[in-house]
Amino acid sequence: MGSGIYDFYFHHDPAEVSKCMLCYDPECAKACPQSADIGGIIRSLYFQDYMAAVRKLNCDCTCCNAPCEEACLLSRENRPVAIRDLLTNVRKDRHLLPKHRIETIDISTDICGVKLENPFLLSSSVVSSSYDMCRRAFEAGWAGASLKTICNFSQHEASPRFSALKNHANAFCGFKNIEQLSPRTVEEDMQVIGKLRKDFPSKVIIASIMGQNENEWTELASKCEKAGASVIECNFSCPNMEAASLGVTIGQSEELTERFTRAVRRGTDLPVLAKLTPNITDIVPLALAARRGGADGIAAINTINSITGVDIDTLVAEPSVRGKSMVGGYSGAAVKPIALRFISDLFRCKELDGTHVSGMGGIETWIDALEFILLGAGSVQVTTAVMQYGYRIIEDLIEGLSEYMKGRGISSVRDLVGGAAETVVDHNSIERDTIVFPTFDYESCNGCGRCYISCMDGGHQAITLDPETRKPKLNGKRCVGCHLCRLVCPEMAIRPAAKYWMPDYKNFNL
Ligand SMILES: Cc1cc2nc3c(=O)[nH]c(=O)nc-3n(C[C@H](O)[C@H](O)[C@H](O)COP(=O)(O)O)c2cc1C
């Protein structure tokens, strides 16, 4: 039996896990007579950190009447999380832990020579907007932080300034903000950098800056270096600025990107990252412009221009600021595929060889982070998931990545960078002559018929349902191997066949 992520996934009930509210100081754990780390275990499941969940389990759940479920805050509504079932299933996964694993791994890496104890950083935003917040994040285990963008002009923020799209479990699918930059003076921000540098000498302090002209860009970079920053990040990408000449406007122009990067380069010897915007067609020319201006690396992506929705009672777009709204920056889980595409474009560009890429956009779990790394990110940054779940997710990120590396015998995280990059090929290079049929696991299938509905109305009418058993049957002559059925199956009872088939063999029937 393998220990692929799906082998673990099959034993769990994601709907039950996502019912958990991930409470602060959870009552369930306090009620456990065996002092099991219930909050930690369920959080590991929530963030797909299955191996860590198995390792954390220290109780057998047979000695009590599940007082944890009674203590669950949802029991007040008579719908507690089925903690005992979840933990019992985790116990069943023990045999899936890799038989051979290495114990010594190195998750440290660097940004252009500046050492990071792990690849995980806070990205520039509210989550890194004061000394105290960064202190708590560093103590929790984050390797560093890109501070809320420092600038020389005062901010005038709107309220409310956020809105979110949510899934059925009330978690953010996507998140919109119309926020601007640091509310502090440059001098106050320099004090924050200085104090962080003094109190946390091993943490990486990235000074995110935005100037209004070349002189300001140069001066801010120079001041941040003197105050103790480790890296300078040029914010060429904030989509929410009131002045049209700032933020994203720079990142949409090769000329301005090169000019202002050069201005920053004049002010500092520290590594310089250009933080680029996804609100363009092709990121590569902008990255090359930043390189010409003297940038050592690229940070991507900032938020995507968006309108998250309209309140259908008030007829106002969201968030409503006294009856009006504006296009704002979209982030969180929904933007991950778009961010990954940009990371892949940057890493695959030969002229950018050796350029550090600090990736971000929708990272919530260690798997998300690993995907960025595998497509070429040398470090990763997070905001929206921290806004939603807190600094504590760093434990899940580190645990998940470490377990994966140990199980796979990968001793250094650096060996993972770009590991999947070559699998992304041009449109004309993709194999188009073979079909992979879906196969049905009739034991897991509960006969819901979702595969049938989707194949009939969104596929190629290749599935019939047995009227007696309600189980699906594939007509190999009609099936084109699109795998819509597999993607909609709520029970994950459909998998790809192990073999490829040439279209000539389409008389194959399951
Ligand atoms: C509320 C909020 C404020 C932000 N402020 C800044 C900022 O001041 N400077 C900046 O470069 N990016 C800012 N960002 C963008 C984030 O750093 C990050 O690029 C983006 O949110 C994508 O990552 P995520 O999906 O992990 O949030 C902000 C994002 C949010 C949600």
The ligand as an SDF file (V2000), in Angstrom:
LIG
                    3D

 31 33  0  0  0  0  0  0  0  0999 V2000
   -5.7380   43.0340    3.3460 C   0  0  0  0  0  0  0  0  0  0  0  0
   -4.5570   42.9370    2.4350 C   0  0  0  0  0  0  0  0  0  0  0  0
   -3.6010   43.9420    2.4500 C   0  0  0  0  0  0  0  0  0  0  0  0
   -2.4900   43.8580    1.5920 C   0  0  0  0  0  0  0  0  0  0  0  0
   -1.5520   44.8480    1.6370 N   0  0  0  0  0  0  0  0  0  0  0  0
   -0.4460   44.7480    0.8390 C   0  0  0  0  0  0  0  0  0  0  0  0
    0.6000   45.7050    0.9300 C   0  0  0  0  0  0  0  0  0  0  0  0
    0.5490   46.6640    1.7160 O   0  0  0  0  0  0  0  0  0  0  0  0
    1.6760   45.5500    0.1120 N   0  0  0  0  0  0  0  0  0  0  0  0
    1.7910   44.5070   -0.7650 C   0  0  0  0  0  0  0  0  0  0  0  0
    2.7990   44.4050   -1.4720 O   0  0  0  0  0  0  0  0  0  0  0  0
    0.8120   43.5700   -0.8490 N   0  0  0  0  0  0  0  0  0  0  0  0
   -0.2850   43.6700   -0.0640 C   0  0  0  0  0  0  0  0  0  0  0  0
   -1.2430   42.6860   -0.1140 N   0  0  0  0  0  0  0  0  0  0  0  0
   -1.0830   41.5490   -1.0560 C   0  0  0  0  0  0  0  0  0  0  0  0
   -0.4660   40.3160   -0.3600 C   0  0  0  0  0  0  0  0  0  0  0  0
    0.8220   40.5800    0.1230 O   0  0  0  0  0  0  0  0  0  0  0  0
   -0.3930   39.1160   -1.3340 C   0  0  0  0  0  0  0  0  0  0  0  0
    0.4030   39.4870   -2.4280 O   0  0  0  0  0  0  0  0  0  0  0  0
   -1.7570   38.6870   -1.8570 C   0  0  0  0  0  0  0  0  0  0  0  0
   -2.7460   38.8500   -0.8890 O   0  0  0  0  0  0  0  0  0  0  0  0
   -1.7460   37.2250   -2.3270 C   0  0  0  0  0  0  0  0  0  0  0  0
   -1.4320   36.3210   -1.2910 O   0  0  0  0  0  0  0  0  0  0  0  0
   -2.5510   35.5450   -0.3990 P   0  0  0  0  0  0  0  0  0  0  0  0
   -3.4990   34.8790   -1.3260 O   0  0  0  0  0  0  0  0  0  0  0  0
   -1.7660   34.6210    0.4600 O   0  0  0  0  0  0  0  0  0  0  0  0
   -3.2360   36.6100    0.4010 O   0  0  0  0  0  0  0  0  0  0  0  0
   -2.3570   42.7510    0.7270 C   0  0  0  0  0  0  0  0  0  0  0  0
   -3.3200   41.7440    0.7350 C   0  0  0  0  0  0  0  0  0  0  0  0
   -4.4120   41.8150    1.5720 C   0  0  0  0  0  0  0  0  0  0  0  0
   -5.4280   40.7040    1.5570 C   0  0  0  0  0  0  0  0  0  0  0  0
  1  2  1  0
  2  3  1  0
  2 30  2  0
  3  4  2  0
  4  5  1  0
  4 28  1  0
  5  6  2  0
  6  7  1  0
  6 13  1  0
  7  8  2  0
  7  9  1  0
  9 10  1  0
 10 11  2  0
 10 12  1  0
 12 13  2  0
 13 14  1  0
 14 15  1  0
 14 28  1  0
 15 16  1  0
 16 17  1  0
 16 18  1  0
 18 19  1  0
 18 20  1  0
 20 21  1  0
 20 22  1  0
 22 23  1  0
 23 24  1  0
 24 25  2  0
 24 26  1  0
 24 27  1  0
 28 29  2  0
 29 30  1  0
 30 31  1  0
M  END
$$$$
